[in-house]
Amino acid sequence: MANKVLKREEADSRYTWHLEDIYPTVEDWRAEYDKLSKLCDKMAGFKGRVCESADTLLEVFKLCDEIEFLHERVYCYSHQLYDQDTTNAQSQALAGEAETLSVKLSENTSFIEPEILAVSEDTIRKYIEECEGLKLYEKKLEYITREKAHTLTVEMEAMMASAGDVLRCPKKTFGMFNNADIKLGTIKDENGEEVAVTHGRYGKLLESNDRRVRQDAFKAMYTAFKGFENTLAANYEAEVKGDIFRAKARKFDSSMESYLFGGNIPTSVYNNLIEAVHEGLPLMHRYVKLRKKALGLDELHMYDVYASMVSDYKVDIPYEDAKKMVKEGLAPLGKDYIEILDKGFNGGWIDVYENEGKRSGAYSWGPNGTHPYVLLNHQDSLDSVFTLAHEMGHAIHSYKSDNAQPYTYAGYRIFVAEVASTCNEALLNFHLINNTSDKKEKAYLINHFLEAFKGTVYRQTMFAEFEKIAHEMAESGKTLTASALNEVYYNLNLQYFGPDMCVDKDIEIEWARIPHFYTPFYVYQYATGFSAAMAIAQMILKEGQPAVDRYMKFLSSGGSDYPIELLKIAGVDMSKPDAVKMGLQVFEGLLDEMETLLA
């Protein structure tokens, strides 16, 4: 691990993304920004006229598509410039301008849905019958119609749109604090050399075979966040209260319902996930017991959760080797898929390494009409290999949907987004485990697969339960103080990790560093997506081409239907808990094998 984190201008251009594929220069961005602003003004001219005729409605929809297409480009470019170096003043300014224009866009389009909902369904059907161009938007009109009970008057919708900038403040504040301001200090690595603790390095430090390094990194992280716990609790409470405000304003029974409604996901799916995982907690506790035994510890602490149970097996995987491994693991998806993967690897889609000020974590994002982009913070670890596979799953899902669907249906809901990414991880896991005869390597790989289950099914469900409890507390009038949030989070750790885990007090503040809590009711989809992906991956490996064909059709479907219906194309019904339970059965089988290998 290199001790020095490079400045952005020192980064090797071979491993940085090509944002110039969106705009060659900031001046080009500025020109399109101005064009978008004028189109927003043009849209305002349709206020009060959206449904005066079929032709006018079609004109509005076409203009909406043009505005949203340009907005994707303007918004993505500015925010990805910011993400590659959050300390850059120009990038901060551009991202801020894009946020401001987003509010204007919301305000100048906020009247469209209320006006459509103000006319009868018979009138809408008549318009579709008499105007051929409107047939493309028939499904979109269906999506809008189901929003009727939760759509406000034109004036109120405009007010809600104006409030958007304020309601986004907690997320923006956390992002600035987490990416640019907080300092996590330094520790001594395995060789006794000073190394800065960063978000990007933290995971690898916790994987160290040196327990002192793990403990020091753990202490450094949570000591830093503990010092701001009251500020972070107040900021998170502002996020939650904003969620409650939105839900009440739109006549939803709860914040959870409001966030799941857009994808037509019943709240029972969320609650069924938590219940199914609770039923599977004995397996998690069995895993913790095995980990304690494998590490030879009298007490297993929270900083011991990521160290390999195969302590005498070491692997460092440079990025170029990671690409090769991912390509081999995804071969069952077929030649066409691999060709797109190569295009992403070699076409400036990916920003690979950490640099000063770079946003932590990883994501895939990018505007329709260019190509997807992937942000990484590669650390030469097995985890980073799987992160590459995961994010390229997102990227290729977007690439296929963008190329197969008309713009208005190209985007897909987050409920299905995690399936494409996690299916890649599952295929890579099965490939690596099934293609080694070395007991140590097999145990190391199974350890990683078990970690994926623990981190994606158990951990993300625990996060989802924390969000549920926090929102229910606020909805019942309770104040989300640091001590209250700490208590909830600590008790969840006790429940999920079980009696063989020594749950360190420091872990109570972990909630304060989870960025996804500022994208409410999102993380449960990692667990549901992982479960669906397990099912799909096994179909692909057992059935071959028929399952691949179904899956490719799913990847190309964008947002042309509701998420649960789209997953049925791939052969999975997520309205039932069966897929989650099946995933836990795979976890149990891997646990059986690991116990045998480590006996």
Residue pairs with C-beta under 8 A, 6 or more apart in sequence:
1 189
1 195
1 201
1 204
1 379
1 380
3 189
3 193
3 194
3 195
3 196
5 196
5 198
5 354
5 355
5 356
6 353
6 355
6 356
7 355
7 356
8 84
8 85
8 88
8 355
8 356
8 357
8 358
10 355
11 353
11 355
12 353
15 319
15 350
15 351
15 352
15 353
16 84
16 351
16 352
17 80
17 84
17 348
17 349
17 350
17 351
17 373
17 374
17 375
18 347
18 348
18 349
19 77
19 80
19 81
19 84
19 373
21 348
21 370
21 371
22 29
22 73
22 76
22 77
22 366
22 367
22 370
23 29
23 32
23 73
23 77
26 90
26 94
29 74
29 77
29 78
29 94
32 70
32 73
32 74
33 74
33 97
33 98
33 101
35 70
36 67
36 70
36 71
36 74
36 101
36 105
37 101
37 104
39 63
39 66
39 67
39 70
40 67
40 101
40 104
40 105
40 108
40 109
41 108
42 63
43 60
43 63
43 64
43 67
43 108
43 109
44 108
46 56
46 59
46 60
46 63
46 111
46 112
47 111
47 154
48 111
48 115
49 56
50 56
50 57
50 60
50 111
50 112
50 115
50 116
51 57
51 115
51 116
51 118
51 119
51 123
51 124
51 127
53 127
54 126
54 127
54 128
54 130
54 131
54 134
55 131
57 116
57 127
57 131
57 134
58 131
58 133
58 134
58 137
60 112
61 134
61 137
61 140
61 408
62 133
64 109
64 112
65 407
65 408
67 105
67 109
68 407
69 367
69 368
69 369
69 407
71 101
71 102
71 105
72 367
72 368
72 369
73 367
73 369
73 370
74 98
74 101
75 98
75 102
75 367
76 365
76 366
76 367
76 373
77 94
77 367
78 91
78 94
78 95
78 97
78 98
79 95
79 98
80 365
80 373
80 375
81 88
81 90
81 91
81 94
81 95
82 88
82 91
82 92
82 94
82 95
82 359
83 358
83 359
83 375
84 91
84 351
84 355
84 358
84 359
84 375
85 91
85 355
85 356
85 357
85 358
86 92
86 175
86 176
86 179
86 180
86 357
86 358
86 359
87 180
87 356
87 357
88 357
99 165
99 168
99 172
100 165
102 164
103 161
103 162
103 164
103 165
106 161
106 162
106 164
107 158
107 161
107 162
109 161
110 154
110 157
110 158
110 160
110 161
111 154
111 157
111 158
113 144
113 147
113 151
113 157
114 151
114 152
114 153
114 154
114 157
115 154
116 124
116 141
116 144
116 145
117 144
117 145
117 147
117 148
117 151
121 145
124 141
124 145
127 134
128 134
128 135
128 138
128 141
134 141
136 406
136 408
137 408
139 409
139 560
139 561
140 408
140 409
146 264
149 251
150 250
150 251
150 252
150 258
150 261
151 157
151 250
152 160
152 249
152 250
156 249
160 246
160 249
167 242
167 245
167 246
169 238
170 235
170 236
170 238
170 239
170 242
170 518
171 239
171 518
171 519
173 235
174 232
174 235
174 236
174 239
174 515
174 518
175 359
175 515
175 518
177 228
177 232
177 235
178 199
178 360
178 513
178 515
179 199
179 357
179 358
179 359
179 360
180 357
182 224
182 225
182 228
183 224
184 196
184 197
184 198
184 199
184 202
184 220
184 221
184 224
185 196
185 197
185 220
185 223
185 224
186 194
186 195
186 196
186 197
186 220
187 194
187 195
187 197
187 205
187 213
187 216
187 217
187 220
188 194
188 195
188 213
188 216
189 195
189 205
189 208
189 213
190 208
190 209
190 210
190 213
195 201
195 205
197 205
197 217
197 220
197 221
198 354
198 360
199 360
199 361
199 377
200 354
200 358
200 360
200 377
200 379
201 354
201 379
202 217
202 221
203 306
203 379
203 381
203 383
204 379
204 381
204 383
205 213
205 214
205 217
206 214
206 217
206 218
206 303
206 305
206 306
206 307
207 306
207 307
207 308
207 381
207 383
208 214
208 217
208 307
209 307
209 308
209 311
209 314
211 303
211 304
211 307
214 303
214 304
214 306
214 307
215 301
215 303
217 303
218 302
218 303
218 504
218 506
219 506
221 513
222 506
222 507
222 509
222 510
223 506
225 232
225 509
225 510
225 512
225 513
226 506
226 509
228 512
229 482
229 486
229 509
229 512
230 481
230 482
232 482
232 512
233 480
233 481
233 482
233 485
233 512
236 470
236 480
236 485
236 511
236 512
236 517
236 518
237 474
237 479
237 480
239 517
239 518
239 520
240 255
240 470
240 471
240 474
240 480
240 520
241 474
243 255
243 258
243 259
243 471
243 520
244 255
244 471
244 474
244 475
246 255
246 258
247 253
247 254
247 255
247 257
247 258
250 258
252 258
252 261
254 267
254 471
254 472
254 475
255 471
255 475
255 520
255 521
256 267
256 270
256 468
256 471
256 521
257 267
259 520
259 521
259 522
260 266
260 267
260 269
260 270
260 521
262 413
263 413
263 414
263 415
263 562
263 563
264 562
264 563
264 564
265 415
265 563
265 564
266 575
269 528
269 564
269 574
269 575
270 464
270 468
270 521
270 524
272 576
272 577
272 580
273 461
273 464
273 524
273 527
273 528
273 577
273 580
274 461
274 464
274 465
274 468
275 577
276 577
276 580
276 581
276 584
277 457
277 458
277 461
277 527
277 580
277 584
279 581
280 457
280 458
280 581
280 584
280 587
281 495
281 496
281 498
283 584
283 587
283 588
283 591
284 454
284 458
284 496
284 497
284 498
285 497
285 498
285 499
285 500
286 591
287 450
287 454
287 587
287 591
288 300
288 497
288 498
288 500
288 501
289 498
289 500
290 309
290 591
290 594
290 595
290 598
291 300
291 304
291 305
291 309
292 300
292 500
292 501
293 598
294 309
294 310
294 311
294 598
295 304
295 307
295 309
295 311
297 304
299 502
300 500
300 501
300 502
301 501
301 502
301 504
302 493
302 501
302 502
302 503
302 504
302 506
302 507
303 504
305 454
306 451
308 444
308 447
309 443
309 447
309 594
309 598
310 440
310 443
310 444
310 447
310 598
312 440
313 440
313 441
313 443
313 444
315 382
315 444
316 380
316 381
317 325
317 380
317 381
317 382
317 384
317 385
318 380
319 352
319 353
319 378
319 380
319 384
319 388
322 378
322 384
322 385
322 388
323 345
323 388
325 385
325 428
325 432
326 341
326 385
326 388
326 389
326 392
326 424
326 428
327 338
327 341
327 342
327 345
328 431
329 389
329 424
329 427
329 428
329 429
329 431
329 432
330 337
330 338
330 341
330 389
330 424
330 427
330 428
331 338
331 431
332 427
332 431
332 540
332 541
332 544
332 548
333 427
333 540
333 548
333 551
333 552
334 545
334 548
334 552
336 552
337 396
337 552
340 396
340 399
340 400
341 392
341 396
343 349
343 371
344 350
344 371
344 372
344 374
344 392
344 395
344 396
344 399
347 371
349 366
349 371
349 372
349 373
349 374
349 395
350 373
350 374
350 376
350 388
351 358
351 373
351 374
351 375
351 376
352 376
352 378
353 376
353 377
353 378
354 377
354 378
354 379
358 375
358 377
359 375
360 377
360 515
361 375
361 377
361 515
362 374
362 375
362 376
362 377
362 387
362 390
362 391
363 374
363 375
363 391
363 394
364 372
364 373
364 374
364 375
364 391
364 392
364 394
364 395
364 398
364 421
365 372
365 373
365 375
366 372
366 373
366 395
366 398
368 402
368 407
368 410
368 411
369 402
371 399
372 394
372 395
372 396
372 398
372 399
373 395
374 388
374 391
374 392
374 394
374 395
375 391
376 384
376 387
376 388
376 391
378 384
378 387
378 388
382 444
382 448
383 448
385 428
386 425
386 428
386 429
386 448
386 452
389 421
389 424
389 425
389 428
390 421
390 422
390 424
390 425
391 421
392 424
393 420
393 421
393 422
393 423
393 424
393 425
394 417
394 420
394 421
396 420
396 555
397 412
397 417
397 420
397 421
397 555
400 552
400 555
400 556
401 410
401 411
401 412
401 555
401 556
401 557
401 558
401 559
402 410
402 558
403 556
404 556
404 557
404 558
405 556
405 557
405 558
405 559
405 560
409 558
409 559
409 560
410 558
410 559
411 558
411 559
412 557
412 558
412 559
412 563
412 566
413 559
413 562
413 563
414 522
414 525
415 525
415 528
415 529
415 563
415 564
415 574
416 529
416 554
416 563
416 566
416 567
417 525
417 529
418 525
418 526
418 528
418 529
418 530
418 533
419 529
419 532
419 533
419 536
419 554
419 567
419 570
420 533
420 555
421 529
421 533
422 456
422 526
422 529
422 530
422 532
422 533
422 534
423 533
423 536
423 537
423 540
423 551
425 452
425 533
426 530
426 533
426 534
426 536
426 537
426 538
427 537
427 540
427 541
429 445
429 448
429 449
429 452
430 537
430 541
432 445
433 442
433 445
433 446
433 449
436 442
436 445
439 597
442 597
443 594
443 597
443 598
446 590
446 593
446 594
446 597
447 594
449 590
450 587
450 590
450 591
450 594
452 530
453 530
453 583
453 586
453 587
453 590
456 526
456 527
456 530
457 527
457 530
457 531
457 580
457 583
457 584
457 587
458 496
459 496
460 523
460 524
460 526
460 527
460 530
461 524
461 527
462 492
462 493
462 496
463 514
463 516
463 517
463 523
464 521
464 523
464 524
464 527
465 492
466 488
466 489
466 492
466 511
466 517
467 517
467 520
467 521
467 523
469 488
469 492
470 480
470 485
470 488
471 520
473 480
473 484
473 488
474 480
478 484
482 509
485 511
485 512
486 508
486 509
486 511
487 508
488 511
489 507
489 508
489 509
489 510
489 511
490 503
490 505
490 507
490 508
493 501
493 503
493 507
493 508
494 501
494 503
497 503
511 517
516 522
516 523
517 523
527 580
528 574
528 579
528 580
530 583
531 574
531 579
531 580
531 582
531 583
532 567
532 570
532 572
532 574
532 579
534 579
534 582
534 583
534 586
535 571
535 572
535 579
535 582
535 583
536 547
536 551
536 570
536 571
536 572
538 586
539 547
539 550
539 551
539 570
539 571
540 547
540 548
540 551
547 571
550 569
550 570
550 571
551 570
553 569
553 570
554 566
554 567
554 569
554 570
557 566
557 569
560 566
563 574
564 573
564 574
564 575
567 573
567 574
572 579
573 579
